[in-house]
Amino acid sequence: MGWTDIYGNEVIGTSYPTSYRMKEWWVQVGLLSVPLLAVYLHIPPPRLSPALLSWKASGAFFTYKHQSIFYRDSTGAVGSSDVVVLLHGFPTSSYDWSKIWEGLTQRFHRVIALDFVGFGFSDKPRPHHYSIFEQASIVERLVRHLGLHHQRINLLSHDYGDTVAQELLHRYEHNKTGSILINSLCLSNGGIFPETYYPRFIQKVLKDGGLLSPIITRLMNFFFFSRGLGAVFGPYTQPSQAEYWDMWTAVRTNDGNLVVDSILQYINQRKKHRDRWVGALMSTSVPLHLIYGPLDPVNPHPEFLQLYKKVLPMSTVSVLDDHISHYPQLEDPTGFLNAYLNFINSF
């Protein structure tokens, strides 16, 4: 019995088993898949939307240890000398503050936000040891760059930014050289206490994935990103498709998806330095406030809030509506802004 060559001619006297033909077929499929996969893995980031273009155009960059760091600095209320610095969360960017930006400029003389290294429009070096300590130093350098190192600063933070704020508070309380003079601190939905913090499954996989992590980050796409992020928004406060694309675009800029696993080491840093960072909150005399979305699956209610009030009884608290989750400044910008301004006007 014979077989047929590639031209369709029957060849007599030689028999190729089915297993061989299947192997040959898989080799051909594999060879075809390689260039397709290569193209997919090097797809450029999405183009910036008009909203992101405007956000970037209204900002600037400064240099921290050869790294280009994006920031926005708006002059606002006439007659006020108050300054607020905004510290964003993971995995997003300073654009998280866009919905309350105008409202803040009506109260503060200067409204300032930055993209931490590894986020947004800032540089995203790799390999790189990303740490909360470095991010705090970047904030200090920005304040000095803007000539505000002798000015008392109000810090407003969210999620990952809460931990950066805790490190800044520790340095301030211990009179560290170059530390920011903190006038007040408002936290929101951050993993302040490792024991009540529940990272998403993909975060745990990427944080501890070893050799698997770089593969996952390179295969990350809009579909999986938006589904994962959507899980920490309330069911009635989901971002629009355009807003999801803006968040994804900010992550993909400068190949940020490839450093997500490195940045996620902050989860381990929180555990290691819990005493330092929770201790800073416990010992401070700085006015302290928490704005909390109670539907947050990452810092769940009532477990998180009960511990917060027990450990930090001197802090005031604003709990937003029951349907507000992990991103309160995006899910309920009016409620968030009102809660913050009430705090600021209370002292």
PEDA-V474351 format. One record per residue. N is the residue number from 1. PHI is phi in radians with two decimals (* if undefined). PSI is psi in degrees with one decimal (none if undefined). D_CENTER is the distance of its C-alpha to the mean C-alpha in Angstrom with 1 decimal. Layout:
N&PHI&PSI&D_CENTER ; N&PHI&PSI&D_CENTER
//
This chain:
1&*&139.4&64.8 ; 2&-1.90&-167.0&62.8 ; 3&-2.47&170.6&59.4 ; 4&-1.88&132.2&58.3 ; 5&-1.43&-176.4&57.0 ; 6&-1.17&-14.5&54.3 ; 7&-1.69&2.8&57.1 ; 8&1.55&3.5&58.3 ; 9&-1.46&139.4&61.5 ; 10&-1.38&130.4&62.6 ; 11&-1.90&124.2&62.9 ; 12&-1.65&141.5&65.6 ; 13&1.72&-6.3&65.8 ; 14&-2.25&131.3&62.2 ; 15&-2.08&127.8&59.9 ; 16&-1.86&123.3&56.1 ; 17&-1.14&158.6&54.7 ; 18&-1.02&-39.5&52.0 ; 19&-1.06&-36.8&49.6 ; 20&-1.18&-44.5&50.0 ; 21&-1.11&-37.4&49.5 ; 22&-1.14&-41.2&46.3 ; 23&-1.08&-43.5&45.0 ; 24&-1.09&-37.8&45.9 ; 25&-1.12&-42.8&44.1 ; 26&-1.17&-35.2&40.8 ; 27&-1.09&-43.6&41.1 ; 28&-1.11&-43.1&41.5 ; 29&-1.05&-43.4&38.5 ; 30&-1.07&-42.9&36.4 ; 31&-1.12&-36.3&37.7 ; 32&-1.25&-32.4&36.8 ; 33&-1.29&-30.4&33.3 ; 34&-0.98&-54.3&32.4 ; 35&-1.15&-33.1&32.3 ; 36&-1.14&-43.4&30.6 ; 37&-1.14&-38.8&27.8 ; 38&-1.07&-42.4&27.6 ; 39&-1.10&-44.8&27.3 ; 40&-1.07&-43.8&24.6 ; 41&-1.25&-12.2&22.4 ; 42&-2.02&23.4&22.8 ; 43&-1.09&129.9&22.1 ; 44&-1.17&160.1&20.7 ; 45&-1.14&156.7&17.5 ; 46&-1.04&155.1&18.3 ; 47&-1.22&147.2&19.8 ; 48&-1.16&135.4&18.1 ; 49&-1.22&163.7&19.2 ; 50&-0.95&-37.1&21.3 ; 51&-1.15&-44.1&18.7 ; 52&-1.21&-37.6&16.1 ; 53&-1.04&-43.2&19.2 ; 54&-1.13&-41.8&20.2 ; 55&-1.07&-44.9&16.9 ; 56&-1.18&-42.2&17.1 ; 57&-1.12&-28.1&20.8 ; 58&-1.54&2.6&20.7 ; 59&-1.89&-168.3&18.6 ; 60&-2.66&179.2&19.6 ; 61&-2.25&146.4&18.8 ; 62&-2.29&167.4&19.9 ; 63&-1.90&130.3&20.4 ; 64&-2.18&110.4&19.3 ; 65&0.85&53.3&21.2 ; 66&1.25&5.1&21.7 ; 67&-1.80&134.7&18.0 ; 68&-1.54&121.7&17.5 ; 69&-2.03&126.0&14.8 ; 70&-1.48&142.2&14.3 ; 71&-2.63&160.8&15.0 ; 72&-2.13&140.9&16.7 ; 73&-2.46&107.1&19.7 ; 74&-1.94&135.6&21.8 ; 75&-1.53&130.4&25.2 ; 76&-2.12&-115.8&25.9 ; 77&-1.01&130.4&28.5 ; 78&-1.35&137.6&31.9 ; 79&1.59&-6.8&33.5 ; 80&-1.89&144.0&30.4 ; 81&-1.91&5.0&29.2 ; 82&-1.27&142.5&26.1 ; 83&-2.15&135.5&22.8 ; 84&-2.16&135.0&19.3 ; 85&-2.02&128.6&16.1 ; 86&-1.85&131.3&12.8 ; 87&-2.09&113.1&9.7 ; 88&-1.42&176.2&6.4 ; 89&-1.84&-176.0&3.9 ; 90&-1.71&139.1&1.8 ; 91&-1.80&26.2&2.6 ; 92&-1.66&-136.0&3.7 ; 93&-2.81&-175.9&5.8 ; 94&-1.04&-20.7&8.9 ; 95&-1.12&-15.3&10.4 ; 96&-1.01&-23.8&9.2 ; 97&-1.63&3.6&12.1 ; 98&-1.08&-33.3&14.6 ; 99&-1.32&-17.6&16.6 ; 100&-1.99&4.1&17.5 ; 101&-1.04&-51.4&17.9 ; 102&-1.08&-40.8&21.6 ; 103&-1.09&-36.8&22.4 ; 104&-1.19&-37.2&21.0 ; 105&-1.18&-18.5&23.2 ; 106&-1.41&-12.1&26.1 ; 107&-1.97&-33.6&25.8 ; 108&-1.89&149.2&24.5 ; 109&-1.25&-38.4&26.2 ; 110&-2.29&131.2&23.0 ; 111&-2.09&121.2&19.5 ; 112&-2.27&136.1&17.0 ; 113&-2.48&155.3&13.3 ; 114&-2.39&160.7&11.7 ; 115&-1.67&119.1&9.1 ; 116&-1.02&156.7&8.6 ; 117&-1.04&134.4&10.5 ; 118&1.63&-1.3&9.1 ; 119&-2.28&154.9&6.8 ; 120&0.95&-129.5&8.6 ; 121&-1.58&-3.5&12.3 ; 122&-1.30&165.7&12.3 ; 123&-1.09&151.1&14.1 ; 124&-2.30&70.1&12.8 ; 125&-1.13&149.3&15.8 ; 126&-2.67&139.4&17.0 ; 127&-1.22&153.3&18.4 ; 128&-2.78&142.8&16.7 ; 129&-1.58&94.0&16.3 ; 130&-1.35&134.8&12.7 ; 131&-2.60&154.4&13.1 ; 132&-1.08&-34.9&12.3 ; 133&-1.10&-42.9&15.7 ; 134&-1.12&-43.0&15.1 ; 135&-1.08&-39.4&12.2 ; 136&-1.11&-40.7&14.7 ; 137&-1.13&-34.4&17.3 ; 138&-1.14&-41.9&15.6 ; 139&-1.09&-44.5&15.4 ; 140&-1.05&-42.3&19.0 ; 141&-1.15&-38.7&20.0 ; 142&-1.10&-44.7&18.7 ; 143&-1.05&-40.9&20.6 ; 144&-1.21&-40.4&23.6 ; 145&-1.01&-35.6&23.3 ; 146&-1.55&4.0&23.6 ; 147&1.26&27.9&26.5 ; 148&-1.97&16.5&25.2 ; 149&-1.26&-12.7&25.5 ; 150&-1.77&2.4&28.6 ; 151&-1.69&141.8&27.0 ; 152&-1.33&133.0&25.7 ; 153&-2.00&135.1&22.1 ; 154&-1.63&126.9&20.5 ; 155&-1.81&130.6&16.9 ; 156&-2.17&119.5&14.8 ; 157&-2.30&162.8&11.5 ; 158&-2.52&134.1&9.1 ; 159&0.97&-118.9&7.8 ; 160&-0.92&-38.8&6.4 ; 161&-1.10&-26.9&8.2 ; 162&-1.05&-42.1&11.1 ; 163&-1.19&-39.1&11.8 ; 164&-1.07&-42.5&11.8 ; 165&-1.09&-38.0&14.1 ; 166&-1.09&-40.6&16.2 ; 167&-1.16&-40.9&16.9 ; 168&-1.08&-38.9&17.8 ; 169&-1.15&-42.0&20.1 ; 170&-1.02&-45.3&21.7 ; 171&-1.13&-40.8&22.6 ; 172&-1.11&-46.1&24.0 ; 173&-1.15&-24.9&26.0 ; 174&-1.80&14.1&27.4 ; 175&0.93&41.1&28.3 ; 176&-1.18&142.2&26.5 ; 177&-1.03&130.9&27.5 ; 178&1.49&0.7&25.1 ; 179&-1.22&153.8&23.2 ; 180&-1.33&141.0&22.1 ; 181&-1.45&103.2&24.6 ; 182&-1.56&123.3&22.7 ; 183&-1.57&-36.4&24.5 ; 184&-2.80&161.8&22.3 ; 185&-2.41&126.0&19.1 ; 186&-2.09&121.5&17.5 ; 187&-1.74&159.3&14.8 ; 188&-2.69&120.0&13.3 ; 189&0.82&45.5&12.5 ; 190&-1.86&161.0&11.1 ; 191&-1.40&62.8&12.6 ; 192&-1.10&-38.4&15.2 ; 193&-1.98&114.0&17.8 ; 194&-0.97&-30.4&17.4 ; 195&-1.30&-15.2&20.5 ; 196&-2.06&22.1&19.1 ; 197&-1.90&127.2&15.6 ; 198&-2.17&88.4&15.7 ; 199&-1.10&155.9&12.9 ; 200&-1.19&157.1&13.4 ; 201&-0.97&-44.8&16.1 ; 202&-1.14&-31.3&14.3 ; 203&-1.13&-42.9&11.9 ; 204&-1.15&-38.6&15.2 ; 205&-1.12&-46.5&16.9 ; 206&-1.19&-38.4&14.6 ; 207&-1.12&-38.6&14.4 ; 208&-2.03&15.3&18.2 ; 209&-1.36&-9.2&19.3 ; 210&1.03&-127.5&21.1 ; 211&-1.18&-19.6&22.7 ; 212&-1.31&-29.9&21.4 ; 213&-1.01&-48.0&17.7 ; 214&-1.06&-30.7&18.3 ; 215&-1.21&-44.8&20.3 ; 216&-1.12&-44.1&17.8 ; 217&-1.13&-34.5&15.0 ; 218&-1.28&-26.6&17.8 ; 219&-1.56&-5.0&18.9 ; 220&-1.04&138.2&15.7 ; 221&-2.43&177.0&16.4 ; 222&-1.05&-40.4&15.7 ; 223&-1.05&-51.5&17.7 ; 224&-1.21&-36.1&16.0 ; 225&-1.09&-50.8&12.5 ; 226&-1.16&-36.2&13.7 ; 227&-1.17&-41.8&15.6 ; 228&-1.16&-44.6&13.0 ; 229&-1.21&-36.9&10.6 ; 230&-1.05&-25.5&13.9 ; 231&-1.19&-18.2&14.8 ; 232&-1.82&9.4&12.6 ; 233&-1.80&154.6&14.2 ; 234&-1.21&157.1&17.8 ; 235&-1.11&-25.0&20.6 ; 236&-1.79&3.2&21.8 ; 237&-2.24&30.0&18.6 ; 238&-1.14&142.0&17.1 ; 239&-1.08&154.8&15.6 ; 240&-1.26&167.2&18.3 ; 241&-1.04&-40.1&18.6 ; 242&-1.12&-37.8&18.1 ; 243&-1.21&-38.9&14.8 ; 244&-1.05&-43.0&13.5 ; 245&-1.11&-37.3&14.8 ; 246&-1.11&-42.0&13.2 ; 247&-1.12&-44.7&9.6 ; 248&-1.13&-40.5&11.1 ; 249&-1.08&-41.6&12.8 ; 250&-1.11&-37.4&10.0 ; 251&-1.18&-44.3&8.7 ; 252&-1.29&-21.8&12.4 ; 253&-1.00&133.9&13.4 ; 254&1.02&30.7&14.8 ; 255&1.01&41.1&14.5 ; 256&-1.12&-24.9&10.8 ; 257&-1.08&-22.8&11.4 ; 258&-1.45&-7.0&13.8 ; 259&-1.99&2.4&11.7 ; 260&-1.00&-42.7&9.3 ; 261&-1.12&-35.4&12.1 ; 262&-1.22&-41.9&12.5 ; 263&-1.11&-35.4&9.1 ; 264&-1.12&-6.7&9.7 ; 265&-1.13&-9.8&12.7 ; 266&-1.05&-25.3&11.1 ; 267&-1.12&-43.3&12.5 ; 268&-1.19&-36.0&15.9 ; 269&-1.11&-38.1&15.5 ; 270&-1.05&-42.4&15.2 ; 271&-1.17&-45.6&18.4 ; 272&-1.12&-37.6&20.2 ; 273&-1.92&26.0&19.7 ; 274&-0.96&-47.6&19.9 ; 275&-1.07&-39.0&23.2 ; 276&-1.14&-46.5&22.0 ; 277&-1.47&-38.9&19.0 ; 278&-1.24&-36.2&20.6 ; 279&-1.05&-36.1&23.8 ; 280&-1.08&-40.3&22.4 ; 281&-1.20&-38.5&21.9 ; 282&-1.21&-32.1&25.3 ; 283&-1.71&-6.8&27.2 ; 284&-1.34&152.1&26.0 ; 285&-1.85&2.9&28.2 ; 286&-1.19&137.1&25.5 ; 287&-0.96&128.3&25.2 ; 288&-2.20&136.9&22.4 ; 289&-2.49&152.6&21.1 ; 290&-2.21&129.3&18.8 ; 291&-1.88&125.9&17.8 ; 292&-2.30&126.2&17.4 ; 293&-1.57&111.1&17.0 ; 294&-1.32&-7.9&19.5 ; 295&-1.56&8.2&18.9 ; 296&-1.09&118.7&15.6 ; 297&-1.38&-15.6&16.2 ; 298&-1.44&-39.7&13.7 ; 299&-2.20&77.7&15.5 ; 300&-1.27&150.4&18.7 ; 301&-1.60&139.9&21.5 ; 302&-1.63&-1.7&24.0 ; 303&-0.95&-51.0&23.2 ; 304&-1.12&-48.5&20.2 ; 305&-1.15&-38.0&22.0 ; 306&-1.08&-44.2&25.3 ; 307&-1.17&-41.0&24.0 ; 308&-1.01&-49.4&22.2 ; 309&-1.17&-31.4&25.5 ; 310&-1.24&-44.8&27.6 ; 311&-1.39&-32.5&25.8 ; 312&-2.18&65.5&25.1 ; 313&-1.16&-20.3&28.1 ; 314&-1.40&-11.1&28.2 ; 315&-1.42&142.6&24.9 ; 316&-1.53&158.7&25.1 ; 317&-2.41&137.7&23.1 ; 318&-2.08&116.5&22.5 ; 319&-1.75&121.4&22.1 ; 320&-1.40&-178.2&21.4 ; 321&-1.00&156.1&23.2 ; 322&-1.03&-25.8&23.4 ; 323&-1.59&3.8&21.6 ; 324&-1.57&133.8&18.3 ; 325&-1.97&-132.7&15.5 ; 326&-1.34&-21.6&11.9 ; 327&-1.99&68.1&10.9 ; 328&-1.08&-32.4&14.1 ; 329&-1.24&-19.5&13.7 ; 330&-1.70&-33.4&13.5 ; 331&-1.40&-33.0&15.9 ; 332&-2.50&69.0&18.4 ; 333&-1.05&-36.5&18.0 ; 334&-1.18&-47.3&21.7 ; 335&-1.09&-40.8&21.7 ; 336&-1.11&-48.7&18.6 ; 337&-1.09&-44.2&20.1 ; 338&-1.08&-41.7&23.5 ; 339&-1.09&-41.8&22.4 ; 340&-1.19&-44.2&20.8 ; 341&-1.18&-34.3&23.8 ; 342&-1.08&-40.3&26.2 ; 343&-1.11&-49.7&24.7 ; 344&-1.06&-37.4&24.9 ; 345&-1.43&1.2&28.5 ; 346&-1.60&-5.7&29.5 ; 347&-2.39&none&30.1
//
